[in-house]
Each structure stands twice: as structure tokens, then as C-alpha cells.
Amino acid sequence: MRLRRSSRSFVVLIAVFSLACVLGYLVVRQAVNRTIEHQALTIAKIVASQATTARSVYAHEIVGKLLQDGFGPSVDSANKPGHVPIPAQFLKLVGQASSTNADKLYEYKPVSKWNLEVSQGLADDFLRWAWPQLESQDQAQPKAAIDWQAVSRFEIQNGRRVLRYLSADPASQMSCASCHNAYEKTPEILKLRGAQGIQIGKQWQQHQLLGALSITIPLDKTELLAGSQINRTSIFIFAILFGSFAAIFWFNWRFVRQAKYLQNAQTQLEKSELEALTANTLLFAKQGVEQAFSELSTYMQAIDQHAIVSVADSAGRILKVNPKFVAISGFETNELIGQDHRILNSGLHPASFFSDMWKTIAQGEIWRGVICNRSKLGLLYWVDSAIVPMKDAHGVVVSYISIRIDITERKKVEQEMLHMATHDALTDLANRSLLRERMQEALDLARVKQNMTAVLFIDLDQFKAINDSIGHDVGDLLLIEVADRLRSCVRADDVLARQGGDEFIVFMPKIEDPSNAATLASKLQLILSTPFKIGERELYIGSSIGIAVSPQDGGEVDVLLKNSDTAMYQVKAAGRNHFMFFHADMSRLAVSHYAMTADLRHAIARDEFFLNFQPIVGVQSGQIESMEVLLRWQHPVLGLVSPVEFIPLAESSGLIVAIGEWVLRTACTQLQEWRSLGYRLPHLAINLSAIQIHHSSILQTVTRILAETGLTASALELEITEGSLMNNTDEVVATLSALSQLGVQISIDDFGTGYSSLSYLKRLPIDTLKIDRSFVMDIGDAQDGTAIVAAIIAMARSLNLKVIAEGVESAQQLAFLQAQECDQFQGYLYSKPLSAAEMRQRLLRA
């Protein structure tokens, strides 16, 4: 009898295993298909959000800027140069430019029953079905933005399954509604609306429904890829189930053997009793039975040690748990019995995760998946789970058996190793390896779909000065903050990476036009120009961005990175803090700059530098009272090289520190020589770059040169630009204060052009303000420029500061400065920059 029951058990187990395999495969496929649909809806929401942002940027920023210039949006924009289409027509243009190829990741277009373009009206069943659902959400007098609910459904198009999604596009600003209202009042539109049987003269208010974005996302390729993944996953699951059932079969086989042995023993005992065998034979048979059950208990312990097992009733209440379950959960058995599995809920899974699971097992289907649970002590652990519904003879689910395998350590190790290998340790951005991988994937796809991509190479301006003067700890904190700001600007599918040092890269895997990259570059520069608060310090940096676009600038990863890097260096050379697109001439220019930088390293040793001097004259006295020192470079091949060309190279290469020391020593030596000849010249004005100001050795350098030349500190005036004060750190204040206490005078050059805050006028020991030539040139010609010069002079008087006007070239400008009681001026009206010999002759005539 027992043997027949064992045979039936074998058959039942085989049937259960087969059923588990089939149901497991169906469960996994159904779960993946639902995930695909959920991701498609998520993508549709992102696309709708990006399209709405594009329209908002157009309406708010672009039109706003045009209005400042006297232009703006117009219905008749085609016949009015400088004007742009109104937002309604702009949406038509976006729709015409959007993809109509269903093989793309998605396609979208604006639609409205008010749209004049036939293809952008309610042209199909879905739009005619969905539009009324959006209109039903509209309000007659909205006081705030309406919480629009998008409308979607899945359809079959041309034999392919797609997601159709319609998102409301309301009048986000009153200016949007005003433009559309004006457009609807035009005679030709009134006539057209009447002919179409549509409401005439429709008027909108802010937040009311203007139109909608229709988004279509094909699912066939994703489902094909998912099918491949399902097959591999199912094989893995079935392997685990097969191993479990194989173990059970083996234990059952052992049990059958033992049962057969026990049956034989019992038969022998019965025979022995009949034959009156001795009690020793009966005792031997009993010992055999005990041994069999002992072995069976050992096998069951092995199962308990390998898997986490629980049994729950049809309502999900726990009926039974094995010791492995108790050990990993941290709960006692009596704490678990009668509870449901929510006692282990980690809170990491959304409610939909468990609702889908219950929906599956309530239908009698096996659910398979990875769950993160929380133990009694609050620790998280991951289990690979299979929940098998058990049915009665009528097919009703009466209980559930859960078999779990702890995969916590494996999952942690995999995630940590992958993250460490592909991310920057400081900023947690993608590293160069991950960037190249993502770029290669996108470029391969772009070649097939003929998409454009873009690389933005970002280098931080003034970061080296901050890092060297304040310290690497502050520099690291600044880089982390920069990374956070960059993250807030890029799109979800863009790749943001740290190239190394203060260099970052944004890769845009798909753009419609190069202007998309320019828009992002402007946004990045704007957010990076905002002051950074690091501890008690307020730091300012800029950014230089080079842009390379594929395929025109190259189709390979290394080529695009190199070309964007080249464009970035051209931005540096052109004055920094803006962006440029790469073009072929830049490569030749980069080679030229490299060669010039190499020559610049030897210019001092080869005696190629010389100084010019421009007199600074008293406005009232008309006499030379000082002079500004100007550096010049006589290249042996290129001839006289403009400072505009070589000074940026000197700063970017770090050579400016040595060159600046040469200028300071040579100028002091020249002034001491003129004084020894009896010329009465109070002092020289010498420019310092921002890098010199932040360099730790500047105070020691000035002190040493004054001692070497025998010149008093009062004979020296150091000019610094407003831009060099952007990082107005305590170290800069301390350095300038020490120079002032030494007797050196401090002057602010190009005043009014570089720094938005005037607080430094109170903090720093400043003696002189030099009004920038751009303001002086406007005296008499532009009312604003004249007013600015007068205001600067008045402010300087109130602060007891001396004022020098740069770039004076006309008698009218000088007369205005005399009337305003400006102290000094310099410019071609009195003299151009002179060589040392020419300056000596001028001093002789003075």
C-alpha cells in the first residue's frame, strides 16, 4: 500500500514541476509585458514634460528677449524680419519637425481641434476619443494651474502594438493666451472657423486648454528584446526549481527505499510472530525503523538549511515557517504565525508591486521575482522568491508555499562593483569608461537612425586659483556642488561625466538641431555663474564650453572628445566664460597656440620681452604724474605679438607668474634708473593677473624686488581687475592688506565692467579706481555712458578714492572730466604707449 502511495507521489511531483515550469514562464512574461507598458507610459510623461518645457522656454525667454529689442511674436512673422511665429504656430513647426517614423523610440506632435494644420487636428480615432476627456478637465475661470490628467491607451497600428498618449498643453502664461486670443480674432481665422463649423472668436484664459501633445511609442522592439530576456530568466528559474524538485525526488526515492525496507521488516516481524521468533528479532526490526526515520530527518534538515520556506493560508496569513525563515527575519516563530508577510515589508517596493503579485497568485498562477525584505532589527535583505498557490480538488486556492533563496550579499557585491567601476569617486558622476561606453552605443544607433548627437566639453574657469589658494578640500566640495548643479540641467537620457580635475562632459545622444546643444550650454553657464556657498566662503567661477556635433564633427568617440576639447580651448583663448562650436580651423589654431606656448616658455631667457609706458596725466595740471607699464613680446618669427594673444596663453599655462615677476623687476629697475637721473616721477602702475593675486608668493615677490632695486613701496601701484576679485576670499583680503601695509598702492582697473557687488570697496584697501575706456568713449555721445562716468567719480569722492579715466581721446572728453573734477587721465589725447627711450625724451621735455 505504501509503495503505491509513493508511486502516486512521484507522479504528482512530476506534474507539479511541469506545471511550475509552464506557469513560471507565463508569470515572468506577463510581469515583463506590464513593466514594458509602465515604462512606455513613463517615457511618454517625460517626452510631454520636455516638449512643454521647450514651448515654455520659447514663449517666456525667447519672445521676452525679442521684445526688449522692439520685436516680438507676430502672426505675419514670415513678412516681418526679426519677428518670430506666435507660440501656436511654433507648435505647428515643432510638429512638422517631429519624427513620423514608427521605428523611432517615440514620435510626438501637437494637436488641437483649433489647429489650422490638417495633420495636427483630431485626425484619428484615438485623438477624437481622447480630446473630449481633456476638455472635460478644463475650467471656465481657472485661478491656478489645472492638474491635468493625461489620456492614454494601447493600440495596434500596422500590425504593431503601440502606446497612444495625449497630454494637455494649456496656456502656461497669460502672454500665451493673449497671442492665441488675438490670432482667433483675425478676419481670415473667423471666416475659416465659420466654414468649419467651429466656435468663432474662441478666447482663452491662462491655464485653459489650448492644445495637446500626441505621443506614440512603439513597443514591438522592446517586447522582442524582453522576450529574449524572459527566456534566459525562465531557464535560470526552471534550473532552480528543477534542482529543488530533484532534491525532493531523491529524498522521496530514499523514503521509498526505507518504506520498502520497513515493509519487509514488518512482514518479517509478522512472520516471526507467527513462527514465534524471539524478542531479539523484533527489537532488531524496531531499530531499523528508527534508523530510517533518523536519515529522513537529516535530509529534511538539509532542505531547511538551503531555502527559506513558509506556508500561508488563502488570506496570506502565515501558517508555518522553517528555521531558516526565523533566522533571517529575526522574528520568533510565534511572532510570525498568524501574521501576513507585510510584517517584512521594506518599503522599497511600490504598492503596485505587491498588488500585481497578489493578482497573479490569487488567479492560481505562480509568481516569481526578487523581493527586498526588512528584518525585525531593521536590516534589509534580498531574496529570490517563488510563490506557488496550492489548490483543492475543486481548483480553489487554499494555501501558498513560498520558497526563497537569500541573494543579499551577491546583489550588494554586484551593485557596488559595477558602480565603483563606472563612476567617479568624488562626484558620483559617470567616469570616462562609462562615458565612452554610452557614447559608443548612442553613436552606433545614431548611424542607423541618422540622428545627430552632441558632446559638451566643460572646463571651470578660476578653479585652479581657488584650489591653489584655498586648498584642495574646498576645491573638492566645490566640484561636488558643480556636479549637483549640472545634474539639475541635463535631460534624463543625457550622460553627465567627470573627465578629471575640473573638466566635465555632457553627451547628448539625440538632438534635433545643434541649437539644442547651444541651449543647454547657455543653461549650464547660467547656473554655474551663480555664487557657490562653501562653508563661510562665497566663491565665483565661470565655465568655458566646447561643443562638437556628430556626424559633421566626427562619428567616433575619440574624435568627438578631441574636437570638443579643441573648441573649449578656443573659448579659453578668446576670453573664457562662453561656448563655441567646433570647426575645422580650430585644429590648426590649436597647433599654433601650442607652438606659441612653447616659445613663450623661453621668451624671458631669449630677452624677447620689453616694456612700454603710457603717461598718466593730471586732469587739472596737465603734467605727467605717473605711468602705466605695458608688456610687449617681440617674437623672432611672428614679429610683435599682441598681448591679447599671448597673455591668455601665459595664464592658462601658468607662465604668467614668472612673466609677471619679470615685468615687476624690470619696471622697478627702470623707475629707479629714471629717478637717479633726476626725473621726478612719483610711481609706476603695473597690472597683476588674477592668478598672481591668488598665488601664495606674491607678497614675498614684491618685497624681494623692492629690496633688490632699492625702490620704496610707495613708488609702486599694483592694478587688479574686478574679475580677479570674484572669489573674494579671506586670503585675497589678507594679501592685499599686507601689500597696502607695506606701502604699495592698490588700484582697480577697468572699473564697472567685471563685478556685480561693490562690497569689496569697503573690505579691501583700495586707493584708486580706473574708469574703463568703454564708458569714457561714450562721454558726449551717449547719455548713459556720461551719467555712469559722473556717478563713478562722485562715488569715488565719497569714499576718498582717486579716479583715473582710461582711453581719453578727445578734448570734449577731457573737458567733461575737468568739470567733474576727475583726478587723472590717460589716452591717445596726450600720448600713445612709449618705449623706455621715448619715455625718457618725453620726461626731458616735461
Salt bridges, closest charged atoms under 4 A:
GLU37 OE2 - ARG161 NH2 1.95
ASP103 OD1 - ARG160 NH1 3.10
ASP124 OD2 - ARG164 NH2 3.08
ASP125 OD1 - ARG128 NH2 2.88
GLU135 OE2 - LYS113 NZ 3.15
GLU155 OE2 - ARG153 NE 2.66
GLU155 OE1 - ARG164 NH1 3.48
ASP169 OD1 - ARG55 NH2 2.67
GLU184 OE2 - ARG193 NH2 2.63
ASP220 OD2 - ARG160 NE 2.81
GLU223 OE2 - ARG161 NH1 2.67
GLU295 OE1 - ARG254 NH2 2.81
ASP313 OD2 - ARG317 NE 3.23
GLU335 OE2 - LYS376 NZ 2.90
ASP340 OD2 - ARG342 NH2 2.80
ASP384 OD1 - ARG368 NH1 1.57
GLU414 OE2 - ARG410 NE 3.87
ASP424 OD2 - ARG498 NH1 3.21
ASP428 OD1 - HIS419 NE2 2.41
ASP444 OD1 - ARG447 NH2 2.42
ASP459 OD2 - LYS572 NZ 2.43
ASP461 OD1 - LYS572 NZ 2.65
ASP468 OD2 - LYS464 NZ 2.82
GLU481 OE2 - ARG485 NE 3.56
ASP484 OD1 - ARG487 NH1 2.65
ASP493 OD1 - ARG491 NE 3.74
ASP494 OD1 - ARG491 NH2 2.80
ASP558 OD1 - ARG436 NH1 2.43
ASP585 OD1 - ARG588 NH2 1.85
ASP599 OD2 - HIS635 NE2 2.79
GLU628 OE1 - LYS770 NZ 3.14
GLU661 OE2 - ARG665 NH2 3.35
GLU661 OE2 - ARG704 NH2 2.76
GLU708 OE1 - ARG665 NE 3.03
GLU708 OE2 - ARG704 NE 3.80
GLU717 OE1 - HIS683 NE2 3.25
GLU719 OE2 - LYS770 NZ 2.81
ASP730 OD1 - ARG763 NH2 3.45
GLU731 OE2 - ARG537 NH2 3.14
GLU806 OE2 - LYS770 NZ 3.59
ASP823 OD1 - ARG797 NH2 3.30
